[in-house]
Amino acid sequence: MITNSERHFIEHWREEKKGPRWKYYLLFTIAWAVISFLVIFFLSKLFTSLWRTGGPNLIYLFIIIAVIIGFFSTHFSYVINEKKYHKILEREKTNMN
């Protein structure tokens, strides 16, 4: 039997993965990259003196790191949600038999 939270997850996940996968990846990679950049930027301002030694090129390094983190965060969340989705459907299929 599917719980309410699982039913909500299934509906939400079906809506999220509608359309091509690259659109999902693009949207969420940008979102995670922005969040990652802000975290990296403010932590570097708070706890290090990189801005005095790294100069203006440091911002480009932070952008590259943030995009990489954003892509991998998106990929891992997609894979985990897809596994969860299939696990729920398989469990429901075996319960029906």
SULWONOR-V320610 format. One record per residue. N is the residue number from 1. RES is the residue in one letter. SS is DSSP state (@ for helix, = for strand, . for the rest). PHI is phi in radians with two decimals (NA if undefined). Layout:
# SULWONOR-V320610
n->N res->RES ss->SS phi->PHI
n->N res->RES ss->SS phi->PHI
This chain:
# SULWONOR-V320610
n->1 res->M ss->. phi->NA
n->2 res->I ss->. phi->-1.54
n->3 res->T ss->. phi->-1.35
n->4 res->N ss->@ phi->-1.11
n->5 res->S ss->@ phi->-1.17
n->6 res->E ss->@ phi->-1.20
n->7 res->R ss->@ phi->-1.10
n->8 res->H ss->@ phi->-1.10
n->9 res->F ss->@ phi->-1.06
n->10 res->I ss->@ phi->-1.08
n->11 res->E ss->@ phi->-1.09
n->12 res->H ss->@ phi->-1.12
n->13 res->W ss->@ phi->-1.19
n->14 res->R ss->@ phi->-1.08
n->15 res->E ss->@ phi->-1.18
n->16 res->E ss->@ phi->-1.14
n->17 res->K ss->. phi->-1.64
n->18 res->K ss->. phi->-1.11
n->19 res->G ss->. phi->1.49
n->20 res->P ss->. phi->-1.23
n->21 res->R ss->@ phi->-1.16
n->22 res->W ss->@ phi->-1.13
n->23 res->K ss->@ phi->-1.19
n->24 res->Y ss->@ phi->-1.05
n->25 res->Y ss->@ phi->-1.09
n->26 res->L ss->@ phi->-1.10
n->27 res->L ss->@ phi->-1.06
n->28 res->F ss->@ phi->-1.36
n->29 res->T ss->@ phi->-1.13
n->30 res->I ss->@ phi->-1.11
n->31 res->A ss->@ phi->-1.09
n->32 res->W ss->@ phi->-1.18
n->33 res->A ss->@ phi->-1.15
n->34 res->V ss->@ phi->-1.11
n->35 res->I ss->@ phi->-1.08
n->36 res->S ss->@ phi->-1.09
n->37 res->F ss->@ phi->-1.08
n->38 res->L ss->@ phi->-1.08
n->39 res->V ss->@ phi->-1.12
n->40 res->I ss->@ phi->-1.08
n->41 res->F ss->@ phi->-1.07
n->42 res->F ss->@ phi->-1.24
n->43 res->L ss->@ phi->-1.17
n->44 res->S ss->@ phi->-1.20
n->45 res->K ss->@ phi->-1.22
n->46 res->L ss->@ phi->-1.33
n->47 res->F ss->@ phi->-1.90
n->48 res->T ss->. phi->-2.36
n->49 res->S ss->. phi->-1.91
n->50 res->L ss->@ phi->-1.08
n->51 res->W ss->@ phi->-1.20
n->52 res->R ss->@ phi->-1.37
n->53 res->T ss->@ phi->-1.64
n->54 res->G ss->@ phi->-1.44
n->55 res->G ss->@ phi->1.27
n->56 res->P ss->@ phi->-1.23
n->57 res->N ss->@ phi->-1.28
n->58 res->L ss->@ phi->-1.12
n->59 res->I ss->@ phi->-1.09
n->60 res->Y ss->@ phi->-1.18
n->61 res->L ss->@ phi->-1.11
n->62 res->F ss->@ phi->-1.13
n->63 res->I ss->@ phi->-1.14
n->64 res->I ss->@ phi->-1.09
n->65 res->I ss->@ phi->-1.09
n->66 res->A ss->@ phi->-1.14
n->67 res->V ss->@ phi->-1.17
n->68 res->I ss->@ phi->-1.12
n->69 res->I ss->@ phi->-1.07
n->70 res->G ss->@ phi->-1.07
n->71 res->F ss->@ phi->-1.13
n->72 res->F ss->@ phi->-1.19
n->73 res->S ss->@ phi->-1.10
n->74 res->T ss->@ phi->-1.12
n->75 res->H ss->@ phi->-1.08
n->76 res->F ss->@ phi->-1.15
n->77 res->S ss->@ phi->-1.17
n->78 res->Y ss->@ phi->-1.10
n->79 res->V ss->@ phi->-1.12
n->80 res->I ss->@ phi->-1.13
n->81 res->N ss->@ phi->-1.15
n->82 res->E ss->@ phi->-1.16
n->83 res->K ss->@ phi->-1.11
n->84 res->K ss->@ phi->-1.09
n->85 res->Y ss->@ phi->-1.04
n->86 res->H ss->@ phi->-1.19
n->87 res->K ss->@ phi->-1.11
n->88 res->I ss->@ phi->-1.13
n->89 res->L ss->@ phi->-1.14
n->90 res->E ss->@ phi->-1.14
n->91 res->R ss->@ phi->-1.09
n->92 res->E ss->@ phi->-1.18
n->93 res->K ss->@ phi->-1.13
n->94 res->T ss->@ phi->-1.23
n->95 res->N ss->@ phi->-1.24
n->96 res->M ss->@ phi->-1.25
n->97 res->N ss->. phi->-1.47
